[in-house]
Amino acid sequence: MTRNIKRLEQMGLIKRVTGKDHRKNIVELTSQALKQYPIWEQAANQLEEELLKELSKQKHDIVENITKNLIRKFKYRENK
């Protein structure tokens, strides 16, 4: 993970900010990354559409439900 963060930082896409608790670092997108974000989002949406188009409605609903649960759990952990 650290290697990926360093690489993104060297590319000018993220910056690290020390949190209130100096043991934590917050990773933020730079203005350069924010400009590119819509392109990344579109590519991710196209990939998702391509991957899910072959699934039945039932399987699509299962994948969507699992994804929502994972996001909810991640947000819960983030707010602890």
C-alpha positions in Angstrom: 0.0 0.0 0.0 2.8 2.4 0.9 4.5 1.8 -2.4 1.3 2.7 -4.3 0.8 5.8 -2.2 4.3 6.9 -2.9 4.0 6.3 -6.6 0.7 8.3 -6.8 2.4 11.1 -4.7 5.3 11.2 -7.2 2.9 11.4 -10.0 1.3 14.5 -8.4 -2.1 12.8 -7.9 -2.2 12.7 -4.1 -0.8 14.5 -1.2 -0.4 13.4 2.4 -1.6 15.7 5.2 -0.8 15.0 8.8 -4.0 14.5 10.8 -4.9 16.0 14.2 -3.4 12.9 15.7 0.1 13.0 14.4 0.1 9.2 14.1 -2.3 9.4 11.2 -1.8 10.7 7.7 -4.7 11.8 5.5 -4.4 11.2 1.8 -6.1 13.8 -0.5 -6.4 14.1 -4.2 -4.5 17.0 -5.7 -6.1 19.5 -8.1 -4.4 17.6 -11.0 -6.2 14.4 -9.9 -9.5 16.2 -9.4 -9.4 17.4 -13.0 -8.8 13.8 -14.1 -11.4 12.2 -11.8 -14.3 12.5 -14.2 -12.3 10.5 -16.8 -11.5 7.8 -14.2 -15.1 7.7 -13.1 -16.3 7.2 -16.6 -13.8 4.4 -17.2 -14.8 2.7 -14.0 -18.5 3.0 -14.9 -17.9 1.5 -18.4 -15.9 -1.4 -16.9 -18.7 -2.1 -14.3 -21.3 -2.0 -17.1 -19.3 -4.4 -19.2 -18.7 -6.8 -16.4 -22.3 -6.8 -15.2 -24.1 -7.0 -18.6 -23.7 -10.8 -18.8 -25.3 -11.3 -15.4 -29.0 -12.2 -14.8 -31.1 -9.6 -12.9 -30.9 -11.8 -9.8 -27.1 -12.1 -9.9 -26.8 -8.4 -10.7 -28.9 -7.6 -7.6 -26.7 -9.9 -5.5 -23.5 -8.1 -6.6 -25.1 -4.7 -6.0 -26.2 -5.8 -2.5 -22.8 -7.1 -1.6 -21.1 -3.9 -2.9 -23.5 -1.7 -0.8 -22.8 -3.8 2.3 -19.0 -3.5 1.8 -19.2 0.3 1.3 -21.4 0.6 4.4 -18.9 -1.5 6.5 -16.0 0.6 5.1 -17.7 3.9 6.0 -18.5 2.5 9.5 -14.8 1.6 10.1 -13.7 5.0 8.8 -15.9 6.8 11.3 -14.7 4.9 14.3 
